[in-house]
Amino acid sequence: MEQMAKRSTWPRARTIIRAFFAGLVVLVLLFPGSGITTQPEQCFSVFGYGVPCDAWVSWAAGAATAGLVGLVLWMNDRRRH
């Protein structure tokens, strides 16, 4: 009787690394890195476009993106094997 290869339920290292970098990109894109205008209050990213002045928004978006990308890649990898 053949034994089936045991599949790991843990994500691979490359999946975790890809998810981390996707979250990092979102964090950098949304982080308020420069000047504030007062009427109305507006902050700008390091690339010069308007972003929310609350830094927690960029951290939350980065974490959510990393989690979502990691989940999608992990599910896709599990389906292939």
Rosetta constraint file for C-alpha pairs under 8 A:
AtomPair CA 7 CA 81 HARMONIC 7.74 0.50
AtomPair CA 9 CA 78 HARMONIC 7.94 0.50
AtomPair CA 11 CA 15 HARMONIC 6.25 0.50
AtomPair CA 11 CA 16 HARMONIC 6.91 0.50
AtomPair CA 11 CA 74 HARMONIC 5.63 0.50
AtomPair CA 12 CA 16 HARMONIC 6.62 0.50
AtomPair CA 12 CA 74 HARMONIC 7.75 0.50
AtomPair CA 13 CA 17 HARMONIC 6.17 0.50
AtomPair CA 14 CA 18 HARMONIC 6.04 0.50
AtomPair CA 15 CA 19 HARMONIC 6.17 0.50
AtomPair CA 15 CA 70 HARMONIC 6.13 0.50
AtomPair CA 15 CA 73 HARMONIC 6.19 0.50
AtomPair CA 15 CA 74 HARMONIC 6.61 0.50
AtomPair CA 16 CA 20 HARMONIC 6.07 0.50
AtomPair CA 16 CA 70 HARMONIC 6.20 0.50
AtomPair CA 17 CA 21 HARMONIC 6.25 0.50
AtomPair CA 18 CA 22 HARMONIC 6.19 0.50
AtomPair CA 18 CA 69 HARMONIC 7.87 0.50
AtomPair CA 18 CA 70 HARMONIC 7.41 0.50
AtomPair CA 19 CA 23 HARMONIC 6.25 0.50
AtomPair CA 19 CA 65 HARMONIC 7.59 0.50
AtomPair CA 19 CA 66 HARMONIC 4.58 0.50
AtomPair CA 19 CA 67 HARMONIC 6.88 0.50
AtomPair CA 19 CA 68 HARMONIC 7.92 0.50
AtomPair CA 19 CA 69 HARMONIC 5.28 0.50
AtomPair CA 19 CA 70 HARMONIC 4.79 0.50
AtomPair CA 20 CA 24 HARMONIC 6.13 0.50
AtomPair CA 20 CA 66 HARMONIC 5.45 0.50
AtomPair CA 21 CA 25 HARMONIC 6.12 0.50
AtomPair CA 21 CA 66 HARMONIC 7.53 0.50
AtomPair CA 22 CA 26 HARMONIC 6.49 0.50
AtomPair CA 22 CA 62 HARMONIC 7.66 0.50
AtomPair CA 22 CA 65 HARMONIC 6.65 0.50
AtomPair CA 22 CA 66 HARMONIC 5.81 0.50
AtomPair CA 22 CA 69 HARMONIC 7.24 0.50
AtomPair CA 23 CA 27 HARMONIC 6.17 0.50
AtomPair CA 23 CA 61 HARMONIC 7.57 0.50
AtomPair CA 23 CA 62 HARMONIC 4.16 0.50
AtomPair CA 23 CA 63 HARMONIC 5.84 0.50
AtomPair CA 23 CA 64 HARMONIC 7.39 0.50
AtomPair CA 23 CA 65 HARMONIC 5.11 0.50
AtomPair CA 23 CA 66 HARMONIC 4.29 0.50
AtomPair CA 23 CA 67 HARMONIC 7.96 0.50
AtomPair CA 24 CA 28 HARMONIC 6.19 0.50
AtomPair CA 24 CA 62 HARMONIC 6.07 0.50
AtomPair CA 24 CA 66 HARMONIC 7.83 0.50
AtomPair CA 25 CA 29 HARMONIC 6.14 0.50
AtomPair CA 25 CA 62 HARMONIC 7.50 0.50
AtomPair CA 26 CA 30 HARMONIC 6.14 0.50
AtomPair CA 26 CA 58 HARMONIC 7.24 0.50
AtomPair CA 26 CA 61 HARMONIC 6.75 0.50
AtomPair CA 26 CA 62 HARMONIC 5.12 0.50
AtomPair CA 26 CA 65 HARMONIC 7.26 0.50
AtomPair CA 27 CA 31 HARMONIC 5.77 0.50
AtomPair CA 27 CA 58 HARMONIC 5.11 0.50
AtomPair CA 27 CA 59 HARMONIC 5.90 0.50
AtomPair CA 27 CA 61 HARMONIC 6.83 0.50
AtomPair CA 27 CA 62 HARMONIC 4.77 0.50
AtomPair CA 28 CA 45 HARMONIC 7.96 0.50
AtomPair CA 28 CA 46 HARMONIC 7.85 0.50
AtomPair CA 28 CA 58 HARMONIC 7.81 0.50
AtomPair CA 29 CA 45 HARMONIC 6.56 0.50
AtomPair CA 29 CA 46 HARMONIC 7.53 0.50
AtomPair CA 29 CA 47 HARMONIC 7.65 0.50
AtomPair CA 30 CA 45 HARMONIC 6.22 0.50
AtomPair CA 30 CA 51 HARMONIC 6.02 0.50
AtomPair CA 30 CA 52 HARMONIC 7.71 0.50
AtomPair CA 30 CA 57 HARMONIC 7.81 0.50
AtomPair CA 30 CA 58 HARMONIC 5.04 0.50
AtomPair CA 31 CA 45 HARMONIC 5.79 0.50
AtomPair CA 31 CA 46 HARMONIC 7.61 0.50
AtomPair CA 31 CA 51 HARMONIC 7.29 0.50
AtomPair CA 31 CA 55 HARMONIC 6.10 0.50
AtomPair CA 31 CA 58 HARMONIC 5.30 0.50
AtomPair CA 31 CA 59 HARMONIC 7.83 0.50
AtomPair CA 32 CA 43 HARMONIC 5.70 0.50
AtomPair CA 32 CA 44 HARMONIC 5.40 0.50
AtomPair CA 32 CA 45 HARMONIC 4.80 0.50
AtomPair CA 32 CA 46 HARMONIC 7.22 0.50
AtomPair CA 32 CA 51 HARMONIC 6.21 0.50
AtomPair CA 32 CA 52 HARMONIC 6.89 0.50
AtomPair CA 32 CA 53 HARMONIC 5.89 0.50
AtomPair CA 32 CA 54 HARMONIC 7.57 0.50
AtomPair CA 32 CA 55 HARMONIC 6.39 0.50
AtomPair CA 33 CA 43 HARMONIC 7.56 0.50
AtomPair CA 33 CA 44 HARMONIC 6.12 0.50
AtomPair CA 33 CA 45 HARMONIC 4.90 0.50
AtomPair CA 33 CA 46 HARMONIC 5.10 0.50
AtomPair CA 34 CA 43 HARMONIC 6.49 0.50
AtomPair CA 34 CA 44 HARMONIC 5.35 0.50
AtomPair CA 34 CA 45 HARMONIC 6.22 0.50
AtomPair CA 34 CA 46 HARMONIC 6.45 0.50
AtomPair CA 35 CA 43 HARMONIC 5.83 0.50
AtomPair CA 35 CA 44 HARMONIC 6.25 0.50
AtomPair CA 36 CA 41 HARMONIC 6.48 0.50
AtomPair CA 36 CA 42 HARMONIC 5.39 0.50
AtomPair CA 36 CA 43 HARMONIC 4.64 0.50
AtomPair CA 36 CA 44 HARMONIC 7.09 0.50
AtomPair CA 36 CA 53 HARMONIC 7.96 0.50
AtomPair CA 37 CA 41 HARMONIC 5.35 0.50
AtomPair CA 37 CA 42 HARMONIC 5.25 0.50
AtomPair CA 37 CA 43 HARMONIC 6.76 0.50
AtomPair CA 38 CA 42 HARMONIC 6.84 0.50
AtomPair CA 41 CA 53 HARMONIC 7.70 0.50
AtomPair CA 42 CA 50 HARMONIC 6.52 0.50
AtomPair CA 42 CA 51 HARMONIC 6.98 0.50
AtomPair CA 42 CA 52 HARMONIC 6.71 0.50
AtomPair CA 42 CA 53 HARMONIC 6.35 0.50
AtomPair CA 43 CA 50 HARMONIC 5.74 0.50
AtomPair CA 43 CA 51 HARMONIC 5.57 0.50
AtomPair CA 43 CA 52 HARMONIC 6.13 0.50
AtomPair CA 43 CA 53 HARMONIC 5.12 0.50
AtomPair CA 44 CA 48 HARMONIC 5.42 0.50
AtomPair CA 44 CA 49 HARMONIC 5.28 0.50
AtomPair CA 44 CA 50 HARMONIC 4.46 0.50
AtomPair CA 44 CA 51 HARMONIC 5.40 0.50
AtomPair CA 44 CA 52 HARMONIC 7.91 0.50
AtomPair CA 44 CA 53 HARMONIC 7.95 0.50
AtomPair CA 45 CA 49 HARMONIC 5.60 0.50
AtomPair CA 45 CA 50 HARMONIC 6.34 0.50
AtomPair CA 45 CA 51 HARMONIC 6.14 0.50
AtomPair CA 52 CA 57 HARMONIC 7.24 0.50
AtomPair CA 54 CA 58 HARMONIC 7.77 0.50
AtomPair CA 55 CA 59 HARMONIC 6.62 0.50
AtomPair CA 56 CA 60 HARMONIC 5.95 0.50
AtomPair CA 57 CA 61 HARMONIC 6.04 0.50
AtomPair CA 58 CA 62 HARMONIC 6.03 0.50
AtomPair CA 59 CA 63 HARMONIC 6.16 0.50
AtomPair CA 60 CA 64 HARMONIC 6.02 0.50
AtomPair CA 61 CA 65 HARMONIC 5.98 0.50
AtomPair CA 62 CA 66 HARMONIC 6.12 0.50
AtomPair CA 63 CA 67 HARMONIC 6.12 0.50
AtomPair CA 64 CA 68 HARMONIC 6.05 0.50
AtomPair CA 65 CA 69 HARMONIC 5.93 0.50
AtomPair CA 66 CA 70 HARMONIC 5.91 0.50
AtomPair CA 67 CA 71 HARMONIC 6.07 0.50
AtomPair CA 68 CA 72 HARMONIC 6.17 0.50
AtomPair CA 69 CA 73 HARMONIC 6.10 0.50
AtomPair CA 70 CA 74 HARMONIC 5.94 0.50
AtomPair CA 71 CA 75 HARMONIC 6.03 0.50
AtomPair CA 72 CA 76 HARMONIC 6.07 0.50
AtomPair CA 73 CA 77 HARMONIC 6.08 0.50
AtomPair CA 74 CA 78 HARMONIC 6.17 0.50
AtomPair CA 75 CA 79 HARMONIC 6.20 0.50
AtomPair CA 76 CA 80 HARMONIC 6.47 0.50
AtomPair CA 77 CA 81 HARMONIC 6.65 0.50
